[in-house]
Amino acid sequence: MKIIYGIGKIRKLRRPVVALGVFDGLHLGHRNILQAVVKKACQIKGTSLVLTFFPHPQGKERLYSLEHRLRLIAELGVDVCIVVNFSRGFAKISAQDFIAKILVKKIKVSFVYVGRNFRFGNKVLGDYRLLAVSAKKYKFGLKIFDVVKSAGVTVSSTAIRRLIKNSEIKKAQELLGRRVSVLGTVTRGNRLGRLLGFSTANIKAHHEVIPPAGIYAVKIILKPGGGSIFPESSSRKIGPSPCFSDEKYNGICYIGTRPTISAGNKSLRIEAHIFDFHKNIYGLMLEIQFIKLIRQDQKFASLKDLSSQIQKDIIFCRKIFV
């Protein structure tokens, strides 16, 4: 997938089928829209395109970082993603001008796919009704998607954030349509895990909603390539690499403040132990997919007691993956 940062960097695209939205979390509703865009683009031999925004237009806490979001969009087979810097200047563009000057004149859109609750333009006055009127005026196709429900619950990023923060991992997974996960970069720690007998990867999360403190059984996926939240380059690509593809492992993940070791330090840490793994992965990006909460974080009387409990946790987690 080609990623273009900024409206001014757009070049000619073949019959663009455009999905509009923030798509934070890429939940079931979002996936329905993007999969339909990819299918339509294939049918008309056009370009599947996502137009998204960073930072979040409503200033909400992000469920996923931009990097995580882009990688999930790429996995759905989208050809191009345009990331719009949602600045004060951009926020002042009227809904009518957004349609006429960006969608029609700049992108030359053939079809627009959007959720019924999507709002856009200055003072968020634009909605699907305005898009419907504009579609007739400018002669582009339009498909509106209704809100999706799962087990009677409306699928939304807000609902998923709440579930994750409440440790309701399974329910959040149902709304997402895949496992709850965190994308992060492996950084150097104090190597205390080695002293305890368990090497761990210290993860710097990409400013995402993190599950509550505890010990989790996880799938750990090493990701090809890197990338910053908003790189200076005008474009880049995310996609399968012939040299390095995702590597998947089982493991255990700790989230907490390490009360046994750092009684006065309340900073949250994320540490993952990958089963049967001995490679150097400092600086690499990985995705932690949460399978099950094993136990709550707790303070132990000694490092020996902590090490003994970690051994039990690992044995328990390994049985989950058998």
Secondary structure, DSSP 8 states (H G I E B T S, - for coil): -EEEESGGG----SSEEEEES--TT--HHHHHHHHHHHHHHHHTT-EEEEEEEES-TT----SS-HHHHHHHHHHTT-SEEEEEE--HHHHTS-HHHIIIIIIIIIS--SEEEEETT--BSGGG-B-HHHHHHHHHHHT-EEEEE---EETTEE--HHHHHHHHHTT-HHHHHHHHTS--EEEEEEE----HHHHHT---EEEEE-S-----SEEEEEEEEEESS---SS-SSSEEE-S--SS---EEEEEEEEEE--TTT-TT----EEEEEETT-----TT-EEEEEEEEEEE-----SSHHHHHHHHHHHHHHHHHHT-
